[in-house]
Amino acid sequence: MGHKIHPIGMRLEITRDWRSRWYAEGEDYKKNLLQDLKIRNFIMAKLKPAGVSRVDIERSLNALAIKIFVSKPGMVIGRGGSGLEELRATLEKETGQKLKLDIEEVRNPDLNAYLVARNLADQIEKRMPVKRIMNQAMERVIRSGAKGVKILVAGRIGGAEISRREKVQWGTIPMGTLRAAIDFASVPAKTPTAGVTGVKVWIYAEAKKEELG
């Protein structure tokens, strides 16, 4: 039986950083972990139209810093920064403490595995032809300069009675090379008639840590 390791987890501190950076013990650890999950879920849902791909949280002694990676920062910042201030006020009310909020632009959304997978999942939920949208997504990734891409969709595709898997792949995905900048994301597509369809995307591109989002 094969042992599958998360492509991002095995590359921490090599090509990727932790998404939460803090240290705590006992009850403080449990409290911080639950708060991180609550913050991420809130931001991912609220800023979905802006193309949010990742939320980094860093804690020091009495400070909380949140960095949000989005493909459309203008939608978050708003006119004169009003949107950013409104988001900051909401998060401070939820967490009960002052925080520093930064917005980082994802310069190339087509090289971001989460954004590609999220876009595919949204189209599947709208009942778009699965094979066609997979090929279109792969072509966009290739045009953006990726060295390799793999897209896997599994479930009751197209409302079929029996679940199956569809896969498209181009180039190379060196899973065993730790220094290879491989981005990975798994996103569920929730359809009303066919249940949950899983979407997984692997993208291999030469990129810096901060560009991966």
C-alpha positions as CSV (number, residue, x, y, z in Angstrom):
1,M,0.0,0.0,0.0
2,G,1.4,3.4,-0.9
3,H,1.9,6.2,1.6
4,K,0.7,9.6,0.4
5,I,2.3,12.7,1.9
6,H,0.8,16.2,1.5
7,P,2.9,18.0,-1.2
8,I,3.0,21.2,0.8
9,G,3.5,19.7,4.3
10,M,6.7,17.9,3.3
11,R,8.1,21.1,1.8
12,L,7.7,23.4,4.8
13,E,10.7,25.6,5.3
14,I,12.1,24.5,1.9
15,T,9.7,26.2,-0.6
16,R,6.7,26.9,1.7
17,D,6.1,28.6,5.1
18,W,3.7,27.7,7.9
19,R,0.3,29.4,7.6
20,S,0.2,30.0,11.4
21,R,3.3,31.2,13.2
22,W,3.1,31.2,16.9
23,Y,3.8,29.0,20.0
24,A,1.5,28.1,22.9
25,E,0.9,25.3,25.3
26,G,-2.2,23.7,27.0
27,E,-5.4,25.7,26.9
28,D,-3.8,28.6,25.1
29,Y,-2.8,26.3,22.2
30,K,-6.4,25.1,21.9
31,K,-7.8,28.6,22.1
32,N,-5.4,30.0,19.5
33,L,-6.0,27.0,17.1
34,L,-9.8,27.4,17.2
35,Q,-9.5,31.1,16.8
36,D,-7.2,30.6,13.7
37,L,-9.8,28.3,12.1
38,K,-12.6,30.7,12.8
39,I,-10.7,33.7,11.3
40,R,-9.7,31.7,8.2
41,N,-13.2,30.4,7.6
42,F,-14.7,33.9,8.0
43,I,-12.1,35.6,5.7
44,M,-12.3,32.8,3.0
45,A,-16.1,33.1,2.9
46,K,-16.3,36.9,3.0
47,L,-13.6,37.6,0.5
48,K,-14.4,34.8,-1.9
49,P,-15.3,37.2,-4.8
50,A,-11.9,38.9,-4.4
51,G,-10.1,35.6,-5.1
52,V,-8.6,34.9,-1.6
53,S,-6.2,32.0,-1.7
54,R,-4.4,32.0,1.6
55,V,-4.5,33.6,5.1
56,D,-1.3,33.8,7.2
57,I,-1.6,34.4,10.9
58,E,1.3,35.4,13.1
59,R,1.1,36.0,16.9
60,S,3.6,37.6,19.3
61,L,3.1,38.4,23.0
62,N,0.3,40.9,22.7
63,A,-0.1,41.3,18.9
64,L,-2.0,39.6,16.1
65,A,-1.0,40.0,12.5
66,I,-3.0,38.7,9.6
67,K,-1.8,38.7,5.9
68,I,-4.4,37.9,3.2
69,F,-3.4,36.8,-0.3
70,V,-5.9,37.8,-2.9
71,S,-5.9,38.1,-6.7
72,K,-8.1,41.2,-6.7
73,P,-6.8,43.4,-3.8
74,G,-8.9,46.4,-5.0
75,M,-12.1,44.6,-4.0
76,V,-10.8,44.2,-0.5
77,I,-9.3,47.6,0.1
78,G,-12.2,49.5,-1.3
79,R,-12.5,53.2,-2.1
80,G,-10.0,55.1,0.0
81,G,-9.3,52.0,2.1
82,S,-12.9,51.9,3.5
83,G,-13.2,48.2,2.8
84,L,-10.0,47.3,4.6
85,E,-11.0,49.3,7.6
86,E,-14.4,47.7,7.8
87,L,-12.8,44.2,7.6
88,R,-10.3,45.2,10.3
89,A,-13.1,46.4,12.6
90,T,-15.1,43.2,12.1
91,L,-12.1,41.0,12.8
92,E,-11.1,43.0,15.9
93,K,-14.7,42.6,17.2
94,E,-14.5,38.8,16.5
95,T,-11.1,38.3,18.1
96,G,-11.4,40.9,20.9
97,Q,-8.0,42.3,20.3
98,K,-6.2,44.9,18.1
99,L,-4.6,43.4,14.9
100,K,-2.5,44.3,12.0
101,L,-4.0,43.5,8.6
102,D,-2.1,43.3,5.4
103,I,-3.3,42.5,1.8
104,E,-0.9,40.8,-0.6
105,E,-1.6,40.5,-4.3
106,V,-1.4,37.1,-6.0
107,R,0.4,38.3,-9.1
108,N,-0.4,35.2,-11.2
109,P,-3.7,33.5,-10.2
110,D,-3.2,30.8,-12.9
111,L,-0.2,29.5,-11.1
112,N,-2.0,29.4,-7.7
113,A,-3.3,25.8,-7.2
114,Y,-6.1,26.9,-4.8
115,L,-7.5,29.6,-7.1
116,V,-7.4,27.2,-10.0
117,A,-9.1,24.4,-8.0
118,R,-11.7,26.9,-6.6
119,N,-12.6,28.1,-10.0
120,L,-13.0,24.6,-11.3
121,A,-15.2,23.7,-8.3
122,D,-17.4,26.8,-8.9
123,Q,-17.9,25.8,-12.5
124,I,-18.7,22.2,-11.6
125,E,-21.4,23.5,-9.2
126,K,-22.8,25.4,-12.2
127,R,-23.0,22.1,-14.1
128,M,-20.4,23.0,-16.7
129,P,-18.9,20.1,-18.8
130,V,-16.1,18.8,-16.6
131,K,-13.6,17.6,-19.2
132,R,-13.8,20.9,-21.1
133,I,-13.3,23.1,-18.1
134,M,-10.4,20.9,-16.9
135,N,-8.7,21.3,-20.3
136,Q,-9.3,25.0,-20.3
137,A,-7.8,25.4,-16.8
138,M,-4.7,23.3,-17.8
139,E,-4.2,25.5,-20.9
140,R,-4.3,28.7,-18.8
141,V,-1.7,27.3,-16.4
142,I,0.6,26.3,-19.2
143,R,0.3,29.7,-20.8
144,S,1.3,31.3,-17.5
145,G,4.7,29.5,-17.6
146,A,4.2,26.4,-15.4
147,K,6.6,23.5,-15.9
148,G,3.9,20.9,-15.1
149,V,0.3,20.7,-14.1
150,K,-2.1,17.9,-13.0
151,I,-5.8,18.2,-12.4
152,L,-7.9,15.4,-10.8
153,V,-11.6,15.4,-10.5
154,A,-13.4,12.5,-8.7
155,G,-17.1,11.9,-7.8
156,R,-20.4,11.5,-9.6
157,I,-19.3,13.6,-12.5
158,G,-22.1,15.0,-14.5
159,G,-24.7,13.4,-12.1
160,A,-23.7,9.9,-13.1
161,E,-24.9,7.0,-10.9
162,I,-21.4,5.6,-10.5
163,S,-18.5,7.8,-9.4
164,R,-15.4,8.0,-11.5
165,R,-12.2,10.0,-11.9
166,E,-11.1,12.3,-14.6
167,K,-7.5,13.4,-14.9
168,V,-5.5,15.8,-17.2
169,Q,-1.8,16.2,-16.9
170,W,0.9,18.1,-18.8
171,G,4.7,18.4,-18.2
172,T,6.4,17.1,-15.1
173,I,5.4,17.0,-11.4
174,P,8.5,15.9,-9.4
175,M,6.8,14.9,-6.2
176,G,9.9,13.4,-4.7
177,T,12.1,16.5,-5.3
178,L,11.7,18.6,-2.1
179,R,13.2,21.7,-3.6
180,A,10.6,21.6,-6.5
181,A,8.1,24.5,-6.0
182,I,5.0,22.4,-6.2
183,D,1.7,24.1,-5.2
184,F,-1.2,21.8,-4.3
185,A,-4.9,22.4,-3.4
186,S,-7.9,20.2,-2.7
187,V,-11.3,21.8,-3.0
188,P,-14.8,20.2,-2.8
189,A,-17.5,21.1,-5.3
190,K,-20.9,20.7,-3.6
191,T,-23.6,19.9,-6.1
192,P,-27.3,19.6,-5.2
193,T,-28.0,16.4,-7.1
194,A,-24.6,14.5,-7.3
195,G,-23.2,15.2,-3.8
196,V,-19.6,16.3,-3.3
197,T,-17.1,16.2,-6.2
198,G,-13.5,16.5,-5.2
199,V,-11.1,18.7,-7.2
200,K,-7.3,18.4,-6.7
201,V,-4.7,20.5,-8.5
202,W,-0.9,20.2,-8.6
203,I,1.2,23.0,-10.3
204,Y,4.9,22.9,-10.7
205,A,6.5,26.3,-11.4
206,E,9.7,28.1,-10.4
207,A,8.5,30.7,-8.0
208,K,9.5,32.3,-4.7
209,K,7.8,31.5,-1.5
210,E,5.8,34.8,-1.4
211,E,4.6,34.3,-5.0
212,L,3.0,31.0,-4.2
213,G,0.3,32.4,-1.9
